Amino acid sequence: MGEEIKKGLMGVTVDETSISKVMPEINSLTYRGYAAQDLCAKCKFEEVAYLILNGDLPNSKELKKFEKEERKERKLSKSLISIIKQMPKKSHPMDVARTAVSVMGLEDKETTDNSPKANLRKSMRIFSKTPVALAAFYRLRKGKKIISPKKKLSFAENFFHMCFGKVPNKDIVKAFDVSLILYAEHSFNVSTFTARTITSSLSDIHGAITGAIASLKGPLHGGANEEVMHMMNKIKKPENALNWINNALNKKAVVMGFGHRVYKSGDSRVPTMREYFGKVAKITKDKKFEKIYDIVEKVMIDKKNIHPNVDYPTGPTYHLMGFDTDFFTPIFVISRITGWSAHIIEQHSTNKLIRPLAAYNGSQHRQVQSLKDR
Ligand SMILES: CC(C)(COP(=O)(O)OP(=O)(O)OC[C@H]1O[C@@H](n2cnc3c(N)ncnc32)[C@H](O)[C@@H]1OP(=O)(O)O)[C@@H](O)C(=O)NCCC(=O)NCCS
């Protein structure tokens, strides 16, 4: 009898965390005990970022200090701007984000200090600067001038300002803020586990977040929001949706934006994001994406009993806000930096090297032949 293999670590509990949990009693994702949808209703993203990083919701004074710090750290070094200017215009922005965080690690004066306080300061710098780096690339690849961050703007407003040169109406900004709150943290998902694995060798936060970004890029994880948009663009119009999804299911295709390793009867983030997708669709006078959304969702639930995950509504929402499709997962990054950072700090505080075993299925012992005899 060989060892029992838990492929994909499915169902394996590898450690404890106090950061987030899907609580069955309220059927919801919670951050530090608060339901994500309640946070969406009552807080702005900066409050939730503070909560995830520090463990409690801020009072007004704490929030003001946190926002001041985030706004102060937005400035990029001249060398990072110059590196972004030299990046191939065709680069995927996820690779730009990955490289930018890696460069921040070269420049940070505390890179080798893994104490909780230094890690919190470094996470703040990564959190503040990564959206600025991404927005700079967003402009440059379109042949446009980089727009400097503005201290009077919130995290979400500033991202719109740096990408588009203007801040949209407050309902669009709120929908974006909500998406950031819903993307901020989700326990031991692939990218967070990657960050924790890197951290477990006592490596640094910049390395761990660089690895987490690479992990998030894949279509089975964060990349799904981009794939959802590609799917909706292929469907083109609501009249095609029914045929398209039936064909996809007949071909046993994986339909992006559906299914989840943890939620098997619906992702608790979806109803909130669906509501804000509806609001954005109304403001932008969308005539097709909401209809396509509903048709594909109905067939997936009726025929496969597979429910949408949060990437399904965020994809078309970001599209209607005007973002290029390959910027959807980078938006996920600028939010998830909070969750990754909290996990990296937690991993350092209770560290055990992550080093699983593998059941070997290769050749038995062989004799090495010298090159001339092979
Ligand atoms: C997220 C995901 C990787 C979870 O995978 P998992 O926990 O390993 O579950 P499985 O892939 O084993 O799925 C179980 C069954 O549901 C089916 N299934 C799951 N998600 C599906 C989807 N999106 N489309 C079609 N079928 C799906 C699988 O084919 C499998 O069927 P089978 O038992 O007949 O082989 C998977 O649902 C998926 O690939 N979804 C699309 C990508 C996506 O949206 N990712 C974002 C996640 S937040």
The ligand as an SDF file (V2000), in Angstrom:
LIG
                    3D

 48 50  0  0  0  0  0  0  0  0999 V2000
  -12.2970   26.7740   -9.5850 C   0  0  0  0  0  0  0  0  0  0  0  0
  -12.0690   25.3260  -10.0160 C   0  0  0  0  0  0  0  0  0  0  0  0
  -10.6080   25.1690  -10.4560 C   0  0  0  0  0  0  0  0  0  0  0  0
  -12.3830   24.4410   -8.8110 C   0  0  0  0  0  0  0  0  0  0  0  0
  -11.9440   23.2020   -9.1540 O   0  0  0  0  0  0  0  0  0  0  0  0
  -12.0430   21.9110   -8.2210 P   0  0  0  0  0  0  0  0  0  0  0  0
  -12.4010   22.2460   -6.8340 O   0  0  0  0  0  0  0  0  0  0  0  0
  -10.7770   21.1720   -8.4600 O   0  0  0  0  0  0  0  0  0  0  0  0
  -13.2910   21.1740   -8.7960 O   0  0  0  0  0  0  0  0  0  0  0  0
  -13.2920   20.2730  -10.0970 P   0  0  0  0  0  0  0  0  0  0  0  0
  -12.5120   20.9720  -11.1870 O   0  0  0  0  0  0  0  0  0  0  0  0
  -12.8160   18.9120   -9.7180 O   0  0  0  0  0  0  0  0  0  0  0  0
  -14.8260   20.2460  -10.4510 O   0  0  0  0  0  0  0  0  0  0  0  0
  -15.7590   19.2670  -10.0420 C   0  0  0  0  0  0  0  0  0  0  0  0
  -16.6730   18.9270  -11.2060 C   0  0  0  0  0  0  0  0  0  0  0  0
  -17.3490   20.1110  -11.6410 O   0  0  0  0  0  0  0  0  0  0  0  0
  -17.0140   20.4260  -12.9830 C   0  0  0  0  0  0  0  0  0  0  0  0
  -16.7330   21.8580  -13.0500 N   0  0  0  0  0  0  0  0  0  0  0  0
  -16.2180   22.6270  -12.0780 C   0  0  0  0  0  0  0  0  0  0  0  0
  -16.1020   23.8870  -12.4990 N   0  0  0  0  0  0  0  0  0  0  0  0
  -16.5850   23.9070  -13.7670 C   0  0  0  0  0  0  0  0  0  0  0  0
  -16.7310   24.9260  -14.7060 C   0  0  0  0  0  0  0  0  0  0  0  0
  -16.3380   26.1690  -14.4290 N   0  0  0  0  0  0  0  0  0  0  0  0
  -17.2490   24.6170  -15.9030 N   0  0  0  0  0  0  0  0  0  0  0  0
  -17.6420   23.3650  -16.1980 C   0  0  0  0  0  0  0  0  0  0  0  0
  -17.5200   22.3400  -15.3200 N   0  0  0  0  0  0  0  0  0  0  0  0
  -17.0020   22.6120  -14.1170 C   0  0  0  0  0  0  0  0  0  0  0  0
  -15.7340   19.6630  -13.2610 C   0  0  0  0  0  0  0  0  0  0  0  0
  -15.5790   19.3800  -14.6390 O   0  0  0  0  0  0  0  0  0  0  0  0
  -15.9370   18.4300  -12.4340 C   0  0  0  0  0  0  0  0  0  0  0  0
  -16.7950   17.5760  -13.1110 O   0  0  0  0  0  0  0  0  0  0  0  0
  -16.5550   15.9840  -13.0960 P   0  0  0  0  0  0  0  0  0  0  0  0
  -16.7050   15.5960  -11.6510 O   0  0  0  0  0  0  0  0  0  0  0  0
  -17.6260   15.4620  -13.9850 O   0  0  0  0  0  0  0  0  0  0  0  0
  -15.1640   15.7780  -13.6170 O   0  0  0  0  0  0  0  0  0  0  0  0
  -13.0190   24.9610  -11.1810 C   0  0  0  0  0  0  0  0  0  0  0  0
  -14.3540   25.1110  -10.7700 O   0  0  0  0  0  0  0  0  0  0  0  0
  -12.7380   25.7680  -12.4190 C   0  0  0  0  0  0  0  0  0  0  0  0
  -11.8430   25.4180  -13.2220 O   0  0  0  0  0  0  0  0  0  0  0  0
  -13.5060   26.8950  -12.6400 N   0  0  0  0  0  0  0  0  0  0  0  0
  -13.2880   27.7830  -13.7500 C   0  0  0  0  0  0  0  0  0  0  0  0
  -12.1510   28.7610  -13.4300 C   0  0  0  0  0  0  0  0  0  0  0  0
  -12.5590   29.8280  -12.4670 C   0  0  0  0  0  0  0  0  0  0  0  0
  -13.6080   30.4450  -12.6030 O   0  0  0  0  0  0  0  0  0  0  0  0
  -11.6730   30.0700  -11.4740 N   0  0  0  0  0  0  0  0  0  0  0  0
  -11.8920   31.1050  -10.4830 C   0  0  0  0  0  0  0  0  0  0  0  0
  -12.0580   30.5030   -9.1330 C   0  0  0  0  0  0  0  0  0  0  0  0
  -12.4800   31.7400   -7.9460 S   0  0  0  0  0  0  0  0  0  0  0  0
  1  2  1  0
  2  3  1  0
  2  4  1  0
  2 36  1  0
  4  5  1  0
  5  6  1  0
  6  7  2  0
  6  8  1  0
  6  9  1  0
  9 10  1  0
 10 11  2  0
 10 12  1  0
 10 13  1  0
 13 14  1  0
 14 15  1  0
 15 16  1  0
 15 30  1  0
 16 17  1  0
 17 18  1  0
 17 28  1  0
 18 19  1  0
 18 27  1  0
 19 20  2  0
 20 21  1  0
 21 22  1  0
 21 27  2  0
 22 23  1  0
 22 24  2  0
 24 25  1  0
 25 26  2  0
 26 27  1  0
 28 29  1  0
 28 30  1  0
 30 31  1  0
 31 32  1  0
 32 33  2  0
 32 34  1  0
 32 35  1  0
 36 37  1  0
 36 38  1  0
 38 39  2  0
 38 40  1  0
 40 41  1  0
 41 42  1  0
 42 43  1  0
 43 44  2  0
 43 45  1  0
 45 46  1  0
 46 47  1  0
 47 48  1  0
M  END
$$$$
